[in-house]
């Protein structure tokens, strides 16, 4: 049983906008589950091989070129018996190394083409929603929530939502908790009214 989905996103620096958009879009899925989103490390960050090996969903996004961290994440997933879902950006000039990597991975799974960030966002949200519905028992999803997810996924197929490319900052790894399943040990939830002090404490 799980209350949180571990999502791993493999993507090189040329797809930083796509990573950020996906990181923000996850909260739109109408589920009571929380999320732990781990992404290809940037700068001097260490590769989280445990997250690669145990991810509930692993997305590999391919742009113009293949970079060392993404290739390492692919082979770490394969050694763990996992098969990432492959997304290939269209209408870009792929490097020779990139083309070799694309052909090598075709032996394991089909690439899902996407034309731009909005297209990728739409496909990924539908894919994640389908994953939750398919594993409803393991995630303890109620019939009502499952029906709500199916209806929402159906809407995503026709909803061509634009993407604000000016926003950013969500390209790093993050944790998103649902207030339906997780109660904070301290602090206060956003939007929750502050509790009034007791009368004897007022001055």
N, C-alpha and C positions, 0 to 999 in steps of 0.2 A: 504494500500500500504506500502511496506517496501523496503528499500535499503540495509538492513543489516540483516543477519540471526543470531539469538541467538542459539548457539549450547551448550548444557550442556553435559558434559562427567562425568558419575559416575564411579569411579574405585578406588579400594584400592591400598595401597602402593606396593603390589606385582606386580602390572601392570604399574609401573611408566614408563618403557620403552615404553609400548604400548601407554600411554598417550602422551608422548613426540613425538613419531612418528606421531600420528594422528594430533597433533598440528602443526607439520611442513608440513604434507601432504596436509592440507586444501588449501594452496595457489596454489596447482597444478590444482585445478578445474578451467576450463576456463570460469569464470563468471565475470560479472561486479559488482556483489554484494560484499559488505563487510561482515566481520564476527566478531561476539563477541563470544569468546570461554570461557566458565566458567567451571571449573572443581572441583571435590571433594576437599575441603580444606585440606591443609597439616599443620602440626604443630598447631599453635594457631589461624589460620585463621578462620573467622566466616563463617558459612554455609549461602549461598545466597539463601534463600527460595523464594525470588521474581523471581530470574532467573530460579529456578526449576519450578515454577508455570507458567511462561510465555515463556519458551523455545520453539522455533520453531521445534527443533529436540533435543531429549534427548536420549543419548546412555548410557546404563548401561552395563559395562564390568565386567564379573565375572571370577575370577581366582580361587585360592585354597580355599579362606576363605571369609566370609562376615564380614565387619567391620562396626562399628556403623554409620559413616557418610553416607555410601552408603545405608544402610537400611533406614536411616532417609530421604534421598533424594527420595528413591522409594515411601515411604508413603506420602511425601509432594506432589509428582507428582500425586499420585492417588487421594489425597484430592482435588487437583485442576482439576480433571477430565482428567488428562493426562496419556498416556500410553507409557513409554519409550520403545525403541527398545532394545532387550536383546541379548547380545553376551556372549557365554559361551566358555571358553578355554578348549580344549581337552588335554588328555594325562597328566593331573596333578592330584595329590592326593587331593581330596576335604575333608575338615574337616567335622565333623558331623554337625556343625552349618551351614557350607556352603551347604551341601546336603539338609538340611531342607529348607533353603532359596531358593535353586534352585527349589525344589518341590512346595513350596508355590507359586512362581511366575508363574509356569507352568499353573496355573488356569487362568491366565490373558492373556498370550501370549506364543508363541513358542520361545525357545532359538535358536539363530543362532550360530552353532558351528564354531569355528576357531581353527586352529592347531598351528599357530605361529603368530608373529607380522606382517609379510609380508602378510599373509592371511587376518588378521584383517584389515590391511590398505586397501587392495584391496576391501574388502566387504564394508567398511565404505565409501570409496570414491564413489563407485557405488551407495550406498544407498543415500548419500547426493545429488549426481547429479540427481538421480531419483526424490528426494523431490523437487528440484528446478524446474525441468521440469513439474512435476505434479501441481505445484503452480505458473506456469509462469505468469498468469494474475495478481495475487496478488503481485508478485515481479517485475512486469513490464519488463519481459524478452522479447526481440524482437524475431521474428521468426528465424532470422539468428543465434542469440545466442542459442536459443533452439535447433536448428539443430546441432550446433557445440557441444553442451552438449551431445546430444544423440549419436553422432559419437564418442565422447571422452569416454562416458560410455561404449559403445560397445567394444572399444579398451581395456578398463580396465579388461574386463572379461577374456581376453587371455594374458594380460601383467603380467607376473610373476616377478615383480620387487623385487629385494633383498632389505633388510633394513640394513643400517649401524648402528649397535648397539653401536658403540663407541660414537656417537654424543648424545647430550642431551641438557637440558636447556629450553625446550619448554613445560614442563609438567604443568606449571602454567597457570592461566587464561590469556587471551590476547585479543587484538583487532586488526583486520586486515582490513584496508580500501582499497577500490578500487579507483584508480585515475580517473576512468570513471564516478563515481558518487559522489566522495567526493573531495573537493578542500581544501587543507590545508590553515589555516588562516595565518600561518607564517612559516618560514623555507623554505627549498627547497627539492624537490623530489629527491630521489636517481637516478642518471643517467641523470638528467637534467643539461644542461650546465649553468654555472654561468653567470649572466648578467654582461655585461661590464659597468663600470661607464661612465657617460656622459663626453664628451671632456672637459667641463669646470671644472670638478672635478679632472682631471688628473694633475699631477705635473711633 
